[in-house]
């Protein structure tokens, strides 16, 4: 196994704020995750997906081995990527808290890098968001 892992994350909200979901595709390990996170904005969902993805990687790799891996995170949210790459200021308190959580998760890996990709290149993570939201709707959980 290579020491580089590529993950795609996406978060979305129907209504902004509204019912929200996250999607994570760990391309290198071929693992897919999607779930609802309640009522949130698109931005909150984007951060939640990335946090979920990094935590899931720690779980999958094992706490003792994470330092061996370089993580490449691909997101279609230019705003989140620019905030994480220190190009934009973090004004809102909830963004600052998410940033700190991600920063602390980053310390467990050899390196973590964030890349903005076009939405068309994030179709798997996007589909996982929609599947999670559609599944919740069918079960009558969402309004």
C-alpha positions as CSV (number, residue, x, y, z in Angstrom):
1,X,0.0,0.0,0.0
2,X,1.3,3.4,-0.9
3,X,1.8,6.0,1.8
4,X,-0.4,8.4,0.0
5,X,-4.2,8.3,0.5
6,X,-6.6,10.4,-1.6
7,X,-10.0,11.2,-0.2
8,X,-12.9,13.1,-1.8
9,X,-15.4,14.8,0.5
10,X,-18.6,16.7,-0.1
11,X,-21.3,18.2,2.1
12,X,-24.6,19.6,1.0
13,X,-27.8,21.1,2.4
14,X,-31.2,21.2,0.9
15,X,-32.4,24.7,1.8
16,X,-29.2,26.2,3.2
17,X,-29.8,25.8,6.0
18,X,-31.9,22.7,5.7
19,X,-31.6,18.9,5.9
20,X,-27.9,18.3,5.3
21,X,-25.7,15.3,4.5
22,X,-22.1,14.4,4.0
23,X,-20.3,12.1,1.5
24,X,-16.7,10.7,1.8
25,X,-15.0,8.6,-0.7
26,X,-11.6,7.2,0.3
27,X,-10.4,6.5,-3.3
28,X,-7.2,4.8,-2.3
29,X,-9.0,2.3,0.0
30,X,-12.2,2.2,-2.1
31,X,-14.4,3.0,1.0
32,X,-17.6,5.1,0.7
33,X,-19.6,6.8,3.4
34,X,-22.7,9.0,3.4
35,X,-24.9,10.1,6.2
36,X,-27.3,12.8,7.3
37,X,-26.1,15.4,9.8
38,X,-29.4,17.1,10.6
39,X,-30.2,20.7,9.8
40,X,-27.1,22.7,8.6
41,X,-25.7,25.1,6.0
42,X,-23.7,23.9,3.0
43,X,-20.5,25.3,4.6
44,X,-21.1,23.4,7.9
45,X,-21.8,20.2,5.9
46,X,-18.6,20.7,3.9
47,X,-16.5,20.9,7.1
48,X,-18.4,18.0,8.7
49,X,-17.6,15.8,5.7
50,X,-13.9,16.6,5.9
51,X,-13.8,16.0,9.7
52,X,-15.7,12.7,9.3
53,X,-13.3,11.6,6.5
54,X,-10.1,12.3,8.6
55,X,-11.6,10.6,11.6
56,X,-12.6,7.6,9.5
57,X,-9.0,7.4,8.1
58,X,-7.6,7.3,11.6
59,X,-10.0,4.4,12.4
60,X,-9.2,2.5,9.2
61,X,-5.4,2.9,9.4
62,X,-5.1,2.5,13.1
63,X,-3.9,5.2,15.5
64,X,-0.3,3.9,15.5
65,X,0.1,3.9,11.7
66,X,-1.4,7.2,10.7
67,X,1.9,9.1,10.9
68,X,3.1,7.0,7.9
69,X,0.5,8.5,5.6
70,X,0.2,11.6,3.4
71,X,-3.4,12.5,3.0
72,X,-4.7,14.4,-0.1
73,X,-8.1,15.9,0.5
74,X,-10.1,16.9,-2.6
75,X,-13.1,19.1,-2.1
76,X,-15.3,21.1,-4.5
77,X,-15.8,23.9,-2.0
78,X,-13.3,26.5,-3.0
79,X,-14.2,28.5,0.2
80,X,-13.3,25.7,2.6
81,X,-10.1,24.9,0.7
82,X,-9.0,28.5,0.8
83,X,-9.8,28.8,4.5
84,X,-7.9,25.6,5.3
85,X,-4.9,26.7,3.2
86,X,-4.8,30.0,5.1
87,X,-5.8,32.1,2.1
88,X,-9.0,33.4,3.6
89,X,-9.6,34.5,7.2
90,X,-11.9,32.5,9.5
91,X,-14.4,35.0,10.7
92,X,-17.3,32.9,12.0
93,X,-16.8,31.1,15.3
94,X,-18.1,27.8,14.1
95,X,-15.6,27.9,11.2
96,X,-12.8,28.6,13.7
97,X,-13.9,25.6,15.8
98,X,-14.0,23.3,12.7
99,X,-10.6,24.6,11.6
100,X,-9.1,23.8,15.0
101,X,-10.6,20.3,14.9
102,X,-9.2,19.6,11.5
103,X,-5.8,21.1,12.5
104,X,-5.7,18.7,15.5
105,X,-6.7,15.7,13.2
106,X,-3.9,16.7,10.8
107,X,-1.3,16.2,13.5
108,X,-2.0,12.5,13.5
109,X,-0.8,12.1,9.8
110,X,2.5,12.6,8.1
111,X,0.9,15.4,6.0
112,X,-2.5,16.6,5.0
113,X,-3.1,18.7,1.9
114,X,-6.3,20.3,0.6
115,X,-7.1,20.7,-3.1
116,X,-10.0,22.4,-4.7
117,X,-11.5,20.4,-7.6
118,X,-14.3,21.1,-10.0
119,X,-17.7,19.7,-9.0
120,X,-17.6,17.4,-12.0
121,X,-14.6,15.6,-10.5
122,X,-16.4,15.1,-7.1
123,X,-19.4,13.1,-8.4
124,X,-18.9,10.1,-6.1
125,X,-18.9,12.1,-2.9
126,X,-21.7,14.2,-4.1
127,X,-23.8,11.1,-4.9
128,X,-23.2,9.8,-1.4
129,X,-24.6,13.1,0.0
130,X,-27.7,12.8,-2.1
131,X,-28.2,9.1,-1.4
132,X,-28.0,9.8,2.3
133,X,-30.5,12.6,2.1
134,X,-32.8,10.7,-0.3
135,X,-32.7,7.7,2.0
136,X,-33.7,9.8,5.0
137,X,-36.5,11.3,3.1
138,X,-37.9,7.9,2.1
139,X,-37.9,6.8,5.7
140,X,-40.0,9.8,6.6
141,X,-37.3,11.3,8.9
142,X,-37.0,14.6,7.0
143,X,-39.8,17.0,6.3
